[in-house]
Amino acid sequence: MLDRYPVPDDLVELLATPEPGYLAVQRQQLDCAPGETIQGFHTPGFVERVDMPAELAYAYVMVTKIDESYNLARGGVPCYTVDLSDWIVLTRLPDEPSPRGGHAMAVFRFNAGGVAYRLSYDPGTASMFAALAIDAEPA
């Protein structure tokens, strides 16, 4: 079989290259301008912390625990992906400074089940973990 279908010379490079679809989704979500809308939200990378109302679980938001490692200084360090249903339409708001370091955080607003929510995605830095938070907006 390897004679008929040889291993490509650039296999390592091919495997290390992110999928084009993944890059397109990341650009769509994080590079859109304030006021633009997107359908669904999928964390472009892993997040270590997820804060959201329990009523959003399963019907609107899926949080998947990918792994957990152990760090002597911090203990168990979880690794999650978060996916908001593509049926949810999010409106991009202006970036806000992160409370964990002052770098920019992507902020969106959306409605689910008749309630308005605010999603903030903190991509983290080399020394600070990534996080996602969803909070109900005051009525």
Secondary structure as UniProt FT lines:
FT   TURN            2..4
FT   TURN            9..10
FT   HELIX           11..16
FT   HELIX           20..30
FT   TURN            34..35
FT   STRAND          37..42
FT   STRAND          49..51
FT   HELIX           54..56
FT   TURN            58..60
FT   STRAND          61..71
FT   TURN            72..74
FT   STRAND          75..97
FT   TURN            99..101
FT   STRAND          104..112
FT   TURN            113..114
FT   STRAND          115..122
FT   TURN            126..127
FT   STRAND          131..136
//
